[in-house]
């Protein structure tokens, strides 16, 4: 019954599919299992196994194990004196060679059906459905080129011995390696080159095959595998991508084995405090020596410069004062307000703080103290004789004085908080305009003097 089974067991229990050729080499029998796309062997113990082809019709695998390669309807196989197997790969229009170590290469044909190449190297000649391959006693190969209706001969010759090397057998994706070969006169590479050296940059692990032709027109092939490793994939992030001047951010990275930061660090995380917007680069090295880089920008904003103004720096208990702030985008006052201005009426001297935000992470603070006076007069003048009105109080320094009892002439004297005399004015008729606008803001004491005697006094706020 046609099919495929039995490898590793008795050949008499195995299934094959269209046997077209049987070759005997010593005590081993080789079968061209055509429709199974395999060459199978029966050893002296009667055990069957596959020695070439993976069962899939196609043309792949040169330079690798013959059992992993694809064949396409192999119709014939033979063994030379050195133990190399040659396969008539019918539908691939090729003669394939499996050396004594089990490595498969293309020996004759280009893979394109046709007729060409007589008088030249066999590996650049065209075949069309090669059916049978045999050797004569002089080790010349004869091919039944079926669809070309010809018998083709490949003359035995001494093949050149190729020495194929790579500058490195393992690279990182994106890097390159130099392949070099010697031992022949001319060369032809599987990727299209013709020189003795080739620079290649594969993105995946790749097998490269070179065919070398000697001065006697004989040729040989050799293959080399270049392994390609992927660079590490870095995950780079910041605790905060936007900070305020003077603040810091933590940069962290993962995905590699070791790291090198542009500012000199080597750990998986670093703390940075840039004064200006800065771009940071980290290079991560994988265990395979491949590396990759990633960058991140930390934006830096300056702290807001706050301007804090007050309608008065000193008031009497029960009066109002207004504060206003500018220089930021939003504000938070110590007493709970959030606008640009607040109105307060403290009963005692109080300090107020406003915090201005340029962003959630960028802020600054400023404070102001509002002094509060009871403004009840000078209690030490126990025998005060006159009733005096000094208004408005507080004021900007322009005041009116009115004495509510008999008063003809006298003197008004102002003292600062240090007890220093800072202003005096002669009074007549019990009413006068007081111009103290040149005095600075603050709390002052005033006394009214008549006949060299203090007759009244109190406190005055100039704001």
URSULBEL-V866146 format. One line per field, one symbol per residue. psi: psi as a letter, one per 40 degrees, with the letter a starting at -180 (. if undefined). burial: b if it has 16 or more other C-alpha atoms within 10 Angstrom, else e. A space follows every 10 residues. Layout:
BEGIN
psi = ???
burial = ???
END
This chain:
BEGIN
psi = hiahieheah deeiiigghe hhhhhbeihh hggdeefihi hhaeeehiih eiieehhagi eheahdeeih igghdiiiha deehhhhggd eefihihhid eehiihdiie ehhahiehea ideeihiggh dihiiaeefh hhhggddefi hihhhhihii hhhhiidieh iiheiiihhi iieidiihid eeieieihhi gieihihhhh hhhieeeiii iiiihhhhii iihhhhiidh ehiiheiiih hiiieidiih ideeieieii higieihihh hhhhhieeei iiiiiihhhh iiiihhhhii diehiiheii ihiiiieidi ihideeieae iihigieihi hhhhhhhdid ehiiiiiihh hhidfeihee gdfhdihhhh iihiieehih hhhfahhcia hhhhiaeeeh heiihhiiee hihhgfeeii iahiiiihhh ffhheiiaih hh.
burial = eeeeebbeee beebebbbbb bbbeeeeebb bbbbbbbbbb bbbeebbbbb bbbbbbbbbb bbbbbbbbbb bbbbbbbbbb eeebbbbbbb bbbbbbbbbe ebbbbbbbbb bebbeeeeee bbbbbbbbbb bbbbbeeeee bbbbbeebee ebbbbeeebb bbebbbeeeb bbbeebbebb bbbbebbbbe eeeeebbbee bbbebebbbb bbbbeebbbb bbbbbbbbbb bbbbebbbee ebbbbebbbe bbbbbbebbb beeeeeebbb eebbbeeeee bbbbbbeeeb bbbbeeebbb bebbbbebeb ebbbbbbeee bebebbbbeb bbbeeeeeeb bbeebbeeee eeebbbbbbe ebbbbeeeeb bbbebeeeee eeeeebebeb bebbbbbbbe bbbeeeeeeb bbbbbbeeee eebbeebeeb bbebebeeee bbbbbbbbbb eeebbbbbbb bbb
END
